Every structure is written in C-alpha cells, then in structure tokens.
C-alpha cells in the first residue's frame, strides 16, 4: 500500500484484492529466477506488505524496507507486525550484506526524473550481480485523479519502460503486464 494511502487508512489490515494478487505475482517472478537472495531491499516499500509476504515465503535471508515517507510513528506502526524487516527512511550509503535483490514496486512514477532513481541503483550497497524487479502503473491514457492523489508524474507502456531501463544500463530479462487479458 502506498504510504499516502496507509496514513489515511485506519484499517491497514484490509487489503484490496489487487494488492494480494500483485504480491503473489511478484513472489512467483522472483521464485522463477531460481535464486535465494542474501539480502532483498524494497525501495519505496510503503507499508512493506509485499516484503512481508516475501519474508513469509522465505525468499531471502535479510530484508530491508526503505521509504522516504517513513517517520518514527509510521515505522513503529508498521514494525509492530514485521519484526524481521529493517526499516530505513533514507537509502543508506552501505548495506551489510549488499543487496542482491532490489524491488522498485510502483516507485519510479513518483519521481519527476525517473532516470535519476535508476541511476541510484548503482550504489556501493548493491551487490555487483543483482536482480532488479520494477513495477509501474501502465498506460498513460489511464492516468487519473487517483494518480494525482498518489503524486504520480506518469504511467508507462512496456516500450517506454524498456527505453528508460536501456538508457540507464539495465539488462532486461523479461517484461510484461500483470493484469492484461
């Protein structure tokens, strides 16, 4: 759940079916990779729902949630349910161990300069050989008041996202839409 929605939602345990299915898809995508991660970092993790699901599925040894919207109150509220996850307000200069799995789940649409956030992935705290999973809202034609409320700058097509990733030196293994018939 986006942290803006989390702050407004008094019943944070109630999950939209989209969130539940999305978490299952992300798990299966990571599992398909065949790798058990040493350290999984979720940048822009919101309420850490997905990271907690991945913890319960034992996909990694260590888990870190990073979100610039965290404050002490939010971290305490979220952390009461997620003792196994480290919560950080800012991306650290160095993680121990280095993250070999990085999640950018519905994050880059919040950045005015989406290229900048992808360039930041190449920091010393990321393992030399790492897996990166990016999700974004699709189709600019579907941009709505809800996107504005969540402070989104844009939506993406696969073509736009591939172009952005290629321009930032990322090797794309797979691309597709989650909820597309």
Number of C-alpha atoms within 10 A of each C-alpha: 18 16 19 14 14 16 13 9 12 9 9 14 9 8 11 9 9 10 13 13 13 16 18 14 13 21 17 13 13 19 15 9 9 10 13 15 21 16 23 29 27 25 25 25 27 26 25 25 20 22 25 19 16 21 18 11 11 12 21 18 12 18 22 21 25 20 21 14 16 21 11 8 9 16 19 13 12 19 16 9 12 18 10 14 19 14 21 18 16 14 18 11 9 12 15 9 13 18 25 21 23 21 22 19 20 19 22 24 20 18 14 13 11 16 14 12 16 18 14 12 16 14 14 14 17 24 18 12 9 14 20 19 16 17 20 19 20 18 13 12 9 12 16 12 10 9 16 12 10 14 14 20 16 22 21 18 15 14 9 12 17 17 12 15 17 12 12 17 11 16 11 11 7 8 13 9 12 13 9 6 4
